């Protein structure tokens, strides 16, 4: 299949280029940094942001959220069924 967009640059507001299942970990970075996350089961998210700092959200309902992260941490994350968007 041809890709008519292959010569266009991707910005943060562009559609995702791919997805990956996320297993929260306190010590292992994601294979690729993500630009957004979908959680199937609501809860909190703790993540390492683009600034290298650890951030923790309040309780979130199931849904998709724009955030840049290199790691979703196990400690502080209670959300489930997590997908990262690249």
C-alpha positions in Angstrom: 0.0 0.0 0.0 1.3 3.4 -0.8 1.6 6.1 1.8 0.6 9.6 0.4 1.8 11.2 3.6 5.3 9.7 3.8 6.9 13.1 2.8 5.0 15.1 5.4 6.4 15.8 8.8 4.5 14.5 11.9 3.6 17.0 14.6 2.2 16.3 18.0 -1.3 17.1 16.8 -0.9 14.6 13.8 -2.5 11.1 13.9 -0.5 8.5 15.7 2.0 6.5 13.7 1.6 3.4 15.8 0.7 1.9 19.1 2.1 -0.3 21.8 0.8 -2.2 24.7 2.1 -0.7 28.0 3.2 -2.7 31.0 3.9 -0.2 33.8 7.5 -0.5 35.2 9.5 1.5 37.6 12.8 0.6 36.0 12.3 0.0 32.3 11.6 2.7 29.7 9.1 2.1 26.9 10.6 0.9 23.6 9.6 4.2 22.1 8.5 7.4 23.7 4.7 7.9 23.4 2.7 11.0 22.5 -0.6 9.9 24.1 -2.1 7.1 26.2 -5.4 5.3 26.3 -6.5 3.7 29.5 -9.3 1.1 29.4 -9.8 1.0 33.1 -9.7 4.3 34.9 -7.3 5.2 37.7 -4.1 7.1 38.2 -1.0 7.3 35.9 2.5 7.9 37.0 4.9 8.6 34.2 8.3 10.0 33.3 7.7 13.0 31.1 9.7 14.5 28.3 11.3 16.7 31.0 12.7 13.6 32.8 10.5 14.3 35.9 8.0 11.9 37.4 4.4 13.1 37.1 1.3 11.5 38.7 -2.2 12.3 37.6 -5.3 12.3 39.8 -8.0 9.7 39.1 -8.8 9.6 35.4 -11.8 7.9 33.7 -11.2 5.5 30.9 -10.2 7.5 27.8 -7.3 8.9 25.7 -5.0 11.5 27.1 -2.3 13.5 25.3 1.0 13.2 27.2 4.6 12.6 26.3 6.3 9.9 28.3 9.3 7.6 28.1 8.0 5.4 30.9 4.7 4.5 32.6 5.6 3.7 36.2 4.1 0.8 38.2 4.3 2.8 41.4 1.5 5.3 41.3 -0.3 3.8 38.4 -3.7 2.2 39.1 -5.2 2.6 35.6 -5.4 -0.6 33.5 -5.5 -1.8 29.9 -3.0 0.9 28.8 -2.0 1.6 25.2 0.7 4.1 24.2 0.4 6.0 21.0 3.5 6.9 19.0 
